[in-house]
Amino acid sequence: MKLRSLFGLFSNDLAIDLGTANTLVFARNRGIIVNEPSIVAINKVTNKVEAVGHEAKEMLGRTPANIVAIKPMKDGVIADFDVTEEMLKYFIKKALNRNHLLSPRIVISIPSEVTQVEKRAVRESALRAKASEVYLVEQAMVAAIGAGLPITEPSGNMIVDIGGGTTDIAVISLSGIVYSRSVRVAGNEMDEAIIQYIKRKHNLLIGERTAEQIKIKIGSAAPLEERMTLEVKGRNLIEGIPKTVTITDEEVREALSDAISTIVNAVRVALERTPPELSADIAEKGIVLTGGGALLQNLDIRIKEETNLPVFLAQDPLTSVVLGTGKMLADMKLLERVCIQ
């Protein structure tokens, strides 16, 4: 059956970027209508959902014993099936903001190297969250579409999408993926590396939110023009009392070095495995970075230095995936070509 006949002109069709760090929902004719953290706070006594998204993120590390803040997505895939279903229900309901008689048809982006079991988990979660039809598309492909790359042309386009749980790298030509690789090192791994580094070097225990703020404010992949410092509050592991230490951008760069090297090496492997004709196109057009991790200071400079190729940041790295997924709602021919089973 043709997808075109299935879709029709329903305004409640949704495109979802089900991310490890954030979930974004795009509605046809309305644009991005949900952009919230992929976090759910659950009451362990009643098993009820207390909060989802922004409200649940505020509770991270601050909840009483009976409430636990859960991140149901890990490395771009579902780690907690039931909680993901509750989260999807909440976001779908919020996106539609009224009771539709028709269940929405949903396009969801997933990392390229997920297993059949993981694909089924995403599909079933969406169906149980009241979707009528679910179509899965590869994250790197839709990131390229969202970033405005000419993916339907017979020339090579290289995209590096650095999300919360995975970094997806792909070479695309003629609406098809010539090479793709997904490494489970991205934004969350960087946060964890900062936590461990500060614990080891300063005997200071910090939380995930603090680590993320350090990464955003003074994190970098290559030396900065001006030295930066940041005061960090945490708990002294020896004395057990709150303490403040000052850390430098150089220390954060050292903490992030392994994660950055993994991403850079994956890019180099992708370039080595790209057919020569397409390599020539990439050498001319360069590499495009998308995803929240692409916003790390000087990451484009570091990749440029390591590959000797031009590197560009997408216009809005955080929304490239959901915008590309959203374009699928209006282009049934393209969805038929890129949809994965």
Phi, psi and omega in degrees: 000138181287137178297327182302318182290333179288322189283310183060199184251046181280131182280351182264012173292139184234150172243132184235129170261095184274086187266161178294320182266313182226149174247128178242139179237130180246129178251139181301134181071358181237346180081203182284120183244347175224132175213091186223157178299145178278069183224139178231130176261125183238139176277117184291336181283312184263348185063021180266150176283121181271323182199156178224149174073227184305315183298320180290326180295323178299335182275347183306124179074004183232013186273148172291171186302328184276352179243131180237133178267118186248138171258101187287348179256134177226130180053039175079359179232168184287122177260330179230104187300308184296318182291323177298319179299316178297319181295315179297318178304314182297312183291322179295315180298318180294321181293321182276337178044013170200164183279108177276144175288328180265132176288144183287149170268136190233135172252125182238135178267140179225157179299157187289328186257039178275153182278168177300323179297316180294321177298316180297322180297318179295312182299313183293323178299317180291320180294320180287340176273018173083026172277146180272323178222145179230130178238132180256137177229152182285136184304313183297321180297310182288333175296320179295318179295315180295330179277358176083020179285146181280071189290343182276348181280156180279056177216157185282133174235130179247128180237139175235110183254108183257103182264212178273317184254331182224155170249118181255126181240133180212149171247123187239138175209141179051046178061015180235155178268116181280321178213137173215149180212140177236120177251138185273050174229121181200212185306315182295322179296323178296317179300315181297321179297322178293317179302311183293322181296313182292327177295314183289315187274325185244004184052038183238130179262123178238162180267175182299318182295321178295316180299319180296320179295321178299314181300315182293316187282314184231009178287145178202159181258346178215155184309140180273160180294321179238141179294137180236146176229162180211136175278129183239130179257139179196198180249127178293124185287338181274310183270344178073016181244158178300143181211153177242131175235157177255126179243157183252164178297330180295319178295318181294321178298320178296318179298324184271354190303317182295316181297316181296317180299320179299316180294314181297318180296322179296324177295317181295320178298318179300318180294321180294329185263007179273134178306145186307317181299319180286328177301321180297321178296317182293322178299328181277315186270336179088185182252137179252130179258134174226177180090158181301325180295337180292343181280355177301129184305135175064014177295321178298321180295318181297315180293323178298315180298319185281335185248346185059032179238155175294141179231130182236147176266134177300158183303315176225087187305326184290335185248002183305316183296312183290327178293320177294319178295322179297325180295335178297329182297331183258350183236084185296326180299314181294320179299319178301323183283325186258349180299136179253147184272000000 
